[in-house]
C-alpha cells in the first residue's frame, strides 16, 4: 500500500506545482495586460508581445488538462477594451471577422 500512497502523493505534488505555476503566470499576464491598457489609455505605443509570451507558457501547462487555456491577445483587443472602459463602444463589425474580443 505504501507504493500506491507514494504514487498518489507524487501525483498531487505535481498537480500542485502546475497550479502554483499557472497562478504565477496568470498574475504576470494580468500585469502585462494592465500595462498595455494603461499605455493605450494614455495614447502611448504598446505591445502585446509579453502578454502572449506568458499566454504561450500558460497554454503549455493547459495541455495537461488541469488548468484552462488562455486566448492570445491582439492590439485590437486592447484598444476595444480601452474603448469599453472609457464608455466609447467601437462600432459593430470593427474586426475583420465581425467579432468583438475581450483582452
C-alpha positions as CSV (number, residue, x, y, z in Angstrom):
1,X,0.0,0.0,0.0
2,X,2.9,2.3,0.6
3,X,3.8,2.3,-3.1
4,X,0.3,3.4,-4.0
5,X,0.4,6.2,-1.4
6,X,3.7,7.4,-2.7
7,X,2.4,7.5,-6.3
8,X,-0.7,9.4,-5.2
9,X,1.4,11.9,-3.2
10,X,3.8,12.4,-6.2
11,X,0.8,13.0,-8.5
12,X,-0.8,15.5,-6.1
13,X,2.5,17.3,-5.7
14,X,2.9,17.6,-9.4
15,X,-0.6,19.0,-9.8
16,X,0.0,21.5,-7.0
17,X,3.2,22.6,-8.8
18,X,1.2,23.1,-12.1
19,X,-1.5,25.1,-10.3
20,X,1.1,27.2,-8.5
21,X,3.0,28.0,-11.7
22,X,-0.3,28.7,-13.5
23,X,-1.3,31.2,-10.8
24,X,2.1,32.9,-11.0
25,X,1.9,33.2,-14.8
26,X,-1.7,34.4,-14.6
27,X,-0.7,37.2,-12.3
28,X,2.2,38.1,-14.6
29,X,-0.1,38.1,-17.6
30,X,-2.6,40.4,-15.9
31,X,0.2,42.8,-15.0
32,X,1.3,42.9,-18.7
33,X,-2.4,43.4,-19.8
34,X,-2.8,46.3,-17.3
35,X,0.4,47.9,-18.5
36,X,-0.8,47.7,-22.2
37,X,-4.2,49.0,-21.2
38,X,-2.7,52.0,-19.4
39,X,-0.3,52.8,-22.2
40,X,-3.2,52.6,-24.7
41,X,-5.4,54.9,-22.5
42,X,-2.6,57.5,-22.5
43,X,-2.2,57.2,-26.2
44,X,1.2,55.7,-26.0
45,X,2.6,52.9,-28.1
46,X,2.1,49.5,-26.6
47,X,2.8,45.9,-27.4
48,X,1.1,42.6,-26.6
49,X,4.3,40.6,-27.1
50,X,5.0,40.0,-23.3
51,X,1.3,39.1,-22.7
52,X,1.4,36.5,-25.4
53,X,4.8,35.1,-24.3
54,X,3.2,34.4,-20.9
55,X,0.0,33.1,-22.6
56,X,2.1,30.6,-24.5
57,X,3.6,29.3,-21.3
58,X,0.1,29.1,-19.7
59,X,-1.3,27.2,-22.7
60,X,1.6,24.7,-22.5
61,X,0.5,24.0,-18.9
62,X,-3.1,23.7,-20.1
63,X,-2.2,20.8,-22.4
64,X,-2.2,18.7,-19.2
65,X,-5.9,19.3,-18.7
66,X,-5.6,20.7,-15.2
67,X,-5.8,24.4,-16.0
68,X,-7.6,26.3,-18.7
69,X,-6.0,27.7,-21.9
70,X,-5.9,31.4,-22.4
71,X,-6.6,33.4,-25.6
72,X,-3.8,35.2,-27.3
73,X,-4.2,39.0,-27.1
74,X,-4.2,41.3,-30.1
75,X,-3.6,45.1,-30.1
76,X,-7.2,45.4,-31.4
77,X,-8.5,43.6,-28.3
78,X,-6.6,46.0,-26.1
79,X,-8.0,49.1,-28.0
80,X,-11.5,47.6,-27.8
81,X,-11.2,47.0,-24.1
82,X,-10.0,50.6,-23.5
83,X,-12.9,51.9,-25.6
84,X,-15.3,50.0,-23.4
85,X,-13.6,51.2,-20.2
86,X,-14.0,54.8,-21.4
87,X,-17.6,54.3,-22.4
88,X,-16.9,54.6,-26.1
89,X,-18.2,51.4,-27.7
90,X,-16.5,50.7,-31.0
91,X,-18.8,50.3,-34.0
92,X,-20.1,46.8,-34.7
93,X,-18.0,44.7,-37.1
94,X,-14.8,46.6,-36.4
95,X,-12.8,43.4,-36.7
96,X,-12.2,41.5,-39.9
97,X,-14.2,38.5,-38.6
98,X,-17.1,40.7,-37.3
99,X,-16.5,39.5,-33.7
100,X,-15.6,41.5,-30.6
101,X,-13.0,40.1,-28.3
102,X,-12.0,40.6,-24.7
103,X,-8.5,41.0,-23.5
